[in-house]
Amino acid sequence: MQSVINTVKGTALGVAEYLTPILKESKFRESGMVTPDEFVVAGDHLVHHCPTWHWASGDESKRKSYLPPDKQFLITKNVPCYRRCRHMEYSRDQEQVIESDGDPEGGWVDTHHFATDDAQDALSITQQVTDISLNSQATLDVSNLKSALENTEEASGDKLDSEGGEIVQTRSYDLHITYDNYYRTPRLWLFGYDESRKPLSVEQMYEDFSQDHAKKTVTMETHPHIPGPPMASVHPCKHADVMRKILETVAMGGGELGVHQYLIIFLKFVQAVIPTIEYDYTQNFSM
């Protein structure tokens, strides 16, 4: 039933995106949205700092006129996925729904929240997805996001080894970032392969996503630039709101994020949805 609902919603949003006017004036700071030109600027910055990413032109018949022909979307291939989400050391008791401005249906789920029973009320989505601080050299430090993930994976790996658990075959994923004209934000797409480079089934791919995001935040949809089977996509409806909150948080600390840094930050906060897929990103970068 959920897949039928997602299909209907996807079709409706596709029509809405086609009818939505192209954003010309920058709304980055006040809304977290970006124009197509700003998306290209951020994409160039990502490619420069993370060379595994590159621009792609896609199918000529599907090209968007508001983007350069050779910069329709970004892609990185063969990103490793060493274990399934069920092998990561967490339980439903350790999960926390992070609401966005009091909207329980629109929030994200932190699948590695180890709060005690006496913990304070749930932190806002900004505090959960941005572990950001500004050091004296005016460098944005987001390394805690990576170290937290690594610590969790190391603990999970030790447990599997010590118990003589099953051998988990390494999967790989191709990741794409497109521009969503309806939400006016980047959108992440994923397609997985097994250890023999054979395409994963839909259900196999869902094994690699947080179960509270699978079929909700992450759905199977038609790629806007290339033909082929449906791909997993992280729904972008909250991306602008999350980015706006990040901008406000950094500004309160005396710093400033440029629109060129958008995609590097974007890839960090969507990591919560796909914690087992280890795509390239930098730990620190100058502002």
Buried (B, 14 or more C-beta within 10 A) or exposed (E): EEEEEBBEEBEEBBEEBEEBEEBEEBBBBEBBBBBBBBBBBBBBBBBEBBEBBBBBBBEEEEBBEBBBEEBBBBBBBEBEBBBBBEBBBBEEEEBBEBBBEEEEEBBBBBBBBEBEEEEEEBBBBBEBBBBBBBEEEEBBBBEEBBEBBEEBBEEBBEEBEEEEEEEBEEBBBBBBBBBBBBBBBBBBBBBBBBEEEEEBEBEBBBBBBBBBBBBBBBBBBBBBBBEEEBBBBBBBBBBBBBBBBBBEBBEEEEBBBEBBBBBBBBBBBBBBBBBBBBBBBBEEBEE
